[in-house]
Amino acid sequence: MNANSAEFALTVPQPEVCAVDNPPVGLCDLFKIGIGPSSSHTIGPMKAAGFFLRDLGPRVAQTHRLIATAYGSLAWTGKGHATDRALILGLAGERPEEIDPDHVDQKLAEIVGSRGLILPGNRTIHLDAGTDIIFDTTRSFERHPNAITFEALDARGNRLHEELWFSIGGGFVERFGAGRATAHTAALPFVYVSAGTLLALGHSSNLSIADIVRANEMCRRTEHDTETAIDRITNVMLGCIERGLNQEGPLPGGLKIKRCRDRFGTSPRNDLRSDCRFSANPMHRTQCVRRH
């Protein structure tokens, strides 16, 4: 991240268009920000619900009821992975990368308690979490076991719009009929499809893996935006650790798992961010996280 840009530019080969089927995954695709506990069972369903809400468009004015049905793995393990909570939040317009985890319980309590969901345009419709969020453990889909259907109904119960989505892992989602989800095709200086080809590129260019990834990221966005994205991801990671160390009681969920902080003492740690940030040694952050 601290590489000299003038020297760095001299080592970058001419960009070539990377194959659509096997593009190197981008930084912001690999490190997704969102609430847990699962990228496929929490972030993915929340994102899919938000996309469905967007796709409603002008039909939202006629929408009287929304129904989300989870299938397969999402249905079997959805309660434990907070899939139902994620679907409600997504239909309420919340985004996984923006919602404050400390406000999730309050937001859900307001929606479930009032049985009201505020749609775009500030319209409020009835939502019953017990009947409008459904776990169907019998039906499955060939494309992927993590499937969700969304339905929008009018006041007479007529279907206005319906979509089938798949949460295919890592927070990636794919709408049925829209084609397979892939990273955007881009002109990248370093194209690799495996760890072997990545290591070979490092040897031939005399660059570190971090330098290679950074060069590709610079083709996806400006240097400022890349550094901003890296800083945000780093801050969220460190903030997540700090939050965990300063929380009390068992972890959320029915298993009542004890927090790791109980093994490190009861004093909250507030110095993690200042201890780990802006180190010249790229391994220092990893080492300080292990220490804390």
C-alpha positions in Angstrom: 0.0 0.0 0.0 2.9 2.3 0.6 4.7 1.5 -2.7 6.3 4.4 -4.5 3.9 5.1 -7.4 6.5 6.3 -9.8 8.7 3.2 -9.3 5.7 1.0 -9.2 4.4 2.2 -12.6 7.6 1.2 -14.4 7.1 -2.5 -13.5 3.5 -2.8 -14.6 3.0 -4.5 -18.0 0.5 -3.4 -20.6 -3.0 -4.3 -19.6 -4.8 -7.1 -21.3 -8.5 -7.9 -21.2 -9.0 -10.7 -18.7 -11.2 -13.7 -19.6 -14.7 -13.2 -18.4 -15.0 -16.7 -17.0 -11.9 -16.4 -14.8 -11.1 -12.9 -13.8 -9.1 -12.3 -10.6 -11.5 -11.4 -7.9 -11.4 -7.7 -6.9 -10.5 -6.4 -3.5 -14.0 -5.2 -2.7 -15.5 -8.4 -3.9 -13.2 -10.5 -1.8 -13.5 -8.5 1.4 -17.2 -7.8 1.8 -18.5 -5.6 4.6 -21.7 -6.7 6.2 -23.4 -8.2 9.3 -22.9 -11.8 10.2 -22.7 -14.6 10.9 -22.5 -15.8 7.2 -21.8 -14.2 3.9 -23.9 -16.7 2.0 -26.8 -17.0 4.5 -26.9 -13.4 5.8 -25.2 -10.9 3.5 -26.3 -12.6 0.3 -30.1 -12.8 1.3 -30.0 -9.2 2.5 -28.4 -8.0 -0.8 -30.9 -10.0 -2.8 -33.9 -8.5 -0.9 -32.5 -5.0 -1.6 -32.1 -5.8 -5.3 -35.7 -7.1 -5.5 -36.9 -3.9 -3.8 -35.0 -1.9 -6.4 -36.5 -4.0 -9.3 -40.0 -3.3 -8.1 -39.7 0.2 -9.5 -43.1 1.9 -9.9 -44.9 -1.2 -8.9 -44.0 -0.4 -5.3 -46.9 2.1 -5.3 -49.3 -0.9 -5.8 -47.5 -3.3 -3.4 -49.6 -4.4 -0.5 -47.6 -7.4 0.7 -44.0 -8.8 0.3 -43.2 -12.5 0.7 -39.7 -14.0 0.9 -39.2 -17.7 0.8 -35.9 -19.4 1.5 -35.1 -22.8 0.1 -32.5 -25.6 0.6 -29.6 -24.7 2.8 -31.0 -21.3 3.6 -34.2 -22.9 4.8 -32.5 -25.7 6.8 -30.0 -23.5 8.6 -31.5 -20.0 8.1 -32.7 -19.5 11.7 -29.2 -20.1 13.0 -27.6 -17.9 10.4 -30.1 -15.0 10.8 -31.4 -15.4 7.3 -34.9 -14.3 8.3 -33.5 -11.2 10.0 -31.4 -10.4 6.9 -34.4 -10.7 4.6 -36.5 -8.4 6.8 -33.7 -5.8 6.9 -33.1 -6.0 3.2 -36.8 -5.5 2.4 -36.7 -2.5 4.7 -34.0 -1.0 2.5 -31.0 -1.6 4.7 -27.7 -2.4 3.1 -25.3 -4.9 4.7 -22.3 -2.7 4.1 -23.9 0.4 5.7 -26.1 -0.8 8.6 -24.7 -0.3 12.1 -24.7 -3.7 13.9 -25.5 -2.0 17.2 -28.8 -0.9 15.7 -29.9 -4.1 14.1 -31.8 -5.5 17.1 -33.7 -2.2 17.6 -34.5 -1.9 13.9 -35.8 -5.5 13.8 -37.8 -5.0 17.0 -39.5 -1.9 15.5 -40.5 -3.7 12.3 -41.6 -7.0 13.9 -43.4 -5.1 16.8 -45.3 -2.7 14.6 -45.8 -5.3 11.8 -45.0 -2.5 9.4 -42.5 -2.2 6.6 -41.6 1.2 5.1 -41.1 1.0 1.4 -39.5 3.5 -1.0 -41.7 6.5 -1.2 -42.4 6.3 2.5 -45.3 3.9 2.1 -45.9 1.5 5.0 -47.3 -2.0 4.3 -48.1 -4.8 6.7 -45.4 -7.4 7.4 -45.9 -10.5 9.5 -42.5 -12.1 10.0 -44.3 -15.4 10.8 -46.1 -15.7 7.5 -44.2 -13.5 5.1 -40.8 -14.9 5.7 -41.0 -18.6 4.8 -38.5 -21.4 5.2 -39.3 -24.1 2.6 -37.3 -27.3 3.4 -38.9 -29.4 0.6 -38.2 -27.6 -2.6 -34.7 -27.3 -4.2 -33.2 -25.8 -7.3 -30.5 -27.3 -9.6 -28.5 -24.1 -9.9 -27.6 -23.7 -6.2 -28.9 -24.9 -2.8 -29.1 -21.3 -1.5 -32.3 -20.1 -3.2 -34.8 -17.3 -2.4 -38.0 -16.2 -4.1 -39.5 -12.8 -3.6 -43.1 -11.9 -4.4 -44.9 -8.6 -4.4 -48.7 -8.7 -4.1 -51.3 -6.1 -4.6 -54.3 -5.4 -2.3 -56.3 -8.2 -3.9 -53.4 -10.7 -3.6 -52.5 -10.6 -7.2 -48.8 -11.1 -7.9 -47.2 -7.9 -9.2 -43.7 -9.1 -9.5 -41.6 -12.2 -8.6 -37.9 -13.0 -8.7 -35.8 -16.0 -7.9 -32.3 -15.3 -6.5 -29.4 -17.5 -5.5 -26.9 -16.7 -2.8 -23.9 -18.4 -4.3 -21.3 -17.8 -1.6 -19.0 -15.1 -0.4 -21.8 -12.5 -0.4 -22.3 -12.9 -4.2 -25.9 -13.1 -5.4 -27.3 -14.0 -8.8 -30.8 -13.5 -10.2 -32.4 -16.3 -12.1 -32.5 -15.5 -15.8 -29.8 -12.8 -15.5 -26.8 -15.1 -16.3 -24.0 -16.4 -14.1 -22.5 -13.9 -11.7 -19.0 -12.9 -12.7 -16.6 -10.1 -11.8 -16.6 -7.2 -14.3 -14.4 -7.7 -17.3 -11.5 -5.2 -17.1 -8.2 -4.5 -18.7 -5.8 -5.8 -16.0 -2.0 -5.8 -16.0 -1.8 -9.1 -14.2 -4.2 -11.9 -15.2 -4.0 -15.1 -13.1 -6.4 -18.1 -12.5 -4.5 -20.0 -9.8 -2.0 -19.6 -7.0 0.6 -21.1 -9.4 0.1 -18.5 -12.1 0.1 -15.7 -9.4 3.4 -16.9 -8.0 4.8 -17.1 -11.5 3.8 -13.5 -12.2 5.5 -12.4 -9.0 8.7 -14.1 -10.0 8.7 -12.7 -13.5 7.8 -9.1 -12.5 9.8 -9.1 -9.2 6.7 -7.8 -7.5 5.0 -9.0 -4.3 1.5 -10.4 -4.3 0.3 -7.2 -2.6 1.9 -5.1 -5.5 0.3 -7.3 -8.1 -3.2 -7.0 -6.5 -2.8 -3.3 -6.1 -1.9 -2.9 -9.8 -5.1 -4.7 -10.8 -7.1 -2.6 -8.4 -5.7 0.6 -9.9 -7.4 -0.5 -13.2 -10.7 -0.8 -11.5 -10.8 2.6 -9.8 -8.6 5.6 -9.1 -5.6 5.5 -6.7 -7.5 7.6 -4.1 -10.6 5.4 -4.3 -8.5 2.3 -4.0 -6.7 3.6 -0.9 -10.1 4.7 0.5 -11.5 1.2 0.0 -8.4 -0.4 1.7 -8.7 2.0 4.6 -12.4 1.3 5.0 -11.9 -2.5 5.0 -9.1 -2.2 7.5 -11.1 0.0 9.8 -14.1 -2.3 9.7 -11.9 -5.3 10.5 -10.2 -3.6 13.4 -13.5 -2.1 14.6 -15.1 -5.6 14.5 -12.4 -6.9 16.8 -12.7 -3.9 19.2 -16.4 -4.3 19.3 -16.1 -8.0 20.1 -13.6 -7.3 22.9 -15.8 -4.7 24.4 -19.1 -6.6 24.3 -20.3 -8.7 27.3 -22.3 -11.9 27.6 -22.5 -14.9 25.2 -22.4 -14.5 21.4 -25.7 -13.9 19.7 -27.7 -17.0 18.8 -29.1 -20.0 20.5 -25.8 -21.8 21.2 -24.7 -19.3 23.9 -21.1 -19.5 23.0 -18.7 -17.7 25.3 -16.8 -14.8 24.0 -13.0 -15.0 23.5 -12.5 -11.9 25.6 -13.4 -14.0 28.6 -10.1 -15.8 28.1 -8.1 -12.6 27.8 -9.5 -10.9 30.9 -12.4 -8.6 31.5 -10.8 -5.2 30.7 -12.0 -3.8 27.4 -9.3 -3.0 24.9 -9.5 0.4 23.2 -6.0 0.7 21.8 -6.2 -1.9 19.0 -6.8 0.5 16.2 -4.0 2.9 17.2 -1.7 0.0 17.7 -2.2 -1.6 14.4 -2.8 1.3 12.0 -0.3 2.8 9.6 2.6 0.4 10.3 5.4 0.3 7.7 5.6 -3.5 8.2 2.8 -5.2 6.2 2.8 -8.1 8.7 2.5 -5.9 11.8 -1.2 -5.7 11.6 -1.6 -9.4 11.5 0.8 -9.9 14.3 -0.9 -7.2 16.5 -4.3 -8.8 15.9 -3.0 -12.1 17.1 -1.5 -10.4 20.2 -4.9 -8.8 21.0 
